[in-house]
């Protein structure tokens, strides 16, 4: 048995499937988006984790035997969101989402270099310009950033304790040198960041860690549960 978890913008969804890819059960929970100013779009990362817990609690209640047999979890999620963590892995501010337009000036500033290094024209929806905006407008928060994670990868951290991401989602940050499948020191330096603030990179089909024992017990899972790299939602849909 396998679980797929999608951290969307409007809801978090989970699907339980068997070895033949037959859907055994599914659950979802709505998520709220905050728009404190024109052009802004933010979300509380804690709401993703609360929804994840509620959705998997529901599946565990409805499908006890099948959840006990789960051996792998795959993740997908909304791309480009900037989830900022301090040295204790606590969230520093609401996540700036993919559809947030506040960093247009910062995107224009790095677009030429980004296109050369990453193959992507920089737009305010991407992650790197968002960090430049935080550096320019919230310097006290920027100074405390120790890790930047994409939405699904924050949920991964809560599931496994591991800071990891896949290639497809990471390509949407503008920090990935796609041809080398590695973080770009040039793009990181351009935005005031470095590799120590980035998660470890994996292919989408690779194992990034295992579900922690307390959560496995909560959801009635009896064996080792591997969490795969997964993918950004657009890549996964493709």
N, C-alpha and C positions, 0 to 999 in steps of 0.2 A: 504494500500500500504506500501511496505517496500523497503529499500535501503540496498544493500550489498556493502561494499567498501573493496577492497583488495589492500594493499600496497606491491607490489611485488618488486623484485630487478630490473627488466627491464622495468616495467610499473606499473602504478596505474590504477585499473579497478573498475568500478561501475556498478551494475546491479539493475534495478528497477523491482520489482515483485509485483503481486497482491496477494490477500488472498488465491488464489488457486495455488500459486507458479508458475504462468505463467509469463514468461519474457515479460515485457512491453517495456523495452528499456535498452540499455547498451552503455557505453562509456569507452574509455581508453586513456591514455597519456603516452608516453615513458619517461623513466627515464635514466639518465646517471650515470655510475659508474666511479669513479676516482681511478687510480692505480699509485700513486706517486712513489712507490718503489716496487721491486720484492716481491711478496707474500702479498702485501697490497691490500685492497679493501674498498673503502670509498664512502659515499654518503652524499650530503648536505640535512639535514632534511627539509630545506625550500623548496626544490624541491618537496617533498611529498605534502606539503601544497599547493603549487602553482598548482600542478597537480590535487589535490583533488578539489580545487576551480574551475578549468577549466572544469573538468569532470562533476561536479554537475551543473555548469552554463549551460553546453551543454544539460544535461538531462532536466533541468528546461525550456530551450528554446524549446525543442522538445516535451515535455510531461507536459505542464503546469497544466492541471487538475489533472493528476495522481500524480505529485509532491506535489500539494496542499493537497493531501489526505495521504501523508506519515505519519506514526505514529511510525515507529521504524527504527533504523539503526543498522546493524551488521557489525563488523570489523574483517578482518583477515589480516595477514601480514607476511612478511619475519621474521624469528625468529632470536634470538641471538644478534641482532644489539645493540651496546652501544651508546645511544643518551644521551649526558651529558649536563645538564642544571645548570646554576648558581642560585643564590638566587632570581633573578628576572625572572627565567624561560627562560633565553636566552641561546641559544646553544653555547657551549664553543669550539667545534671543530667538524669537519665532523664525522658523525656516522661511527664507525668501524663495517663492515658488517660480516655476518655469514661465508662468504668464505674468510676471512682475516686470514692469517697464522702467523702473527708476534709474537703471544704470546705463541708459543710452549713451551718455557722454563717455563713460568709461569704456564701453564696447567700441566706440568709434576710435578711441585712443589706441587700442591694441589690435584692431582688425587686420591691418597689413601684416603684422608679424604672425598673428594667429593663422591667417590663410597660408602663409609660407610654411609654418611649422606643423600645424595640425590638419590643414586642408579644409578648415571651416572658417567662413566669414564670421566674425564676432558679432553677436546680437545680444541685447540686454537679457534675453531669456537664459543664456548660458550661465554657468556657475562662476567662472573667473571674474567677469565684470562685476558681479554682485559683491565679491570680496573686495574689489577695488572701491566700490561704493561704501562699504562698511569702513574701510581704511580712511576714506575721505570724510565721512559724515559721522561715524561712531568709533573714533580712534581708540577709546578706552576699551571697547569690546574687541576690536581688532587685535589689540595688544595681548589679549587673553586667549586668543584662538590657538588651540594646540592640535585640533583635528577638524577637518571638514569632511562630512559624509553626505552622500546622496540619500534621499528618503528611505529607499528599501534597505540601504546599508546601515542606517541607524537602527532599523528593526532587526537586522542581522546581528548588530552589536548586542542588542538586548536579548536575542535568542541564544547567542553563542559566546559572547564576550570577545569576539574577534572583529578587528577593523579590516574589512576586506571589501573589494568591489570587483566587478567584471569589466571586460573591455568595452562592451557596447555602451553601458551607462557612463563609464569614465570618459569615453570619447565626447560626451556631451558637456564636459566641464570646460573644455579648451585648455586643459593642462596635459592631455595625453598626446604624445607623439605617435599617431596611429600606426605609421609604417614600422616603427620599432616596438610597438605594443609596450610602451614604457612611459613613465612620467617625463615631461619635458622640463629640464632645469631652466631653460631659457624662458618658457612661458611662466613658470612658477616665479622666477626672479622678477619678471616684468610686472607681476601683480603683487609683489611683496611677500611671496610664500616660499616654502621649501619642501623637500621630500618628506621631512619628518612629520609634516602635517597631513600627509596623504595616506590613505589605506593601502594595504598590500593588494596587488593586482592578480586576478585569476581569469582563466577562460570561463565562460558561462557554464560549461558542463563539469567543471572541476569542483572538487570538494573544498570548501573554505573553512570548515570547522564542524563541530557537532553540537546538537542541542544540549543545553546544560541539564544536569540531572534533576534539578528541582522542577524545571518546566516540564521535562519529560514525565515526571511523576504526576504533576498537576493534570496533564492531558492523557494519562493512562498509557503512555508509550513504554513498552517493555524492553526494547532493544536499543542499540546504538542508532541514533538518527542523524544522518549526514545532511548538512545544509550546503547546497550547491551555489555556485557563483550567481546564476540567474541572468537577468538582463533588464535593460531599460524597457519601458512598456512598448515604445514604438518598435524597437528591435525585436522584442518577443512577439508582437503582433505580426511583424513581417515574416 
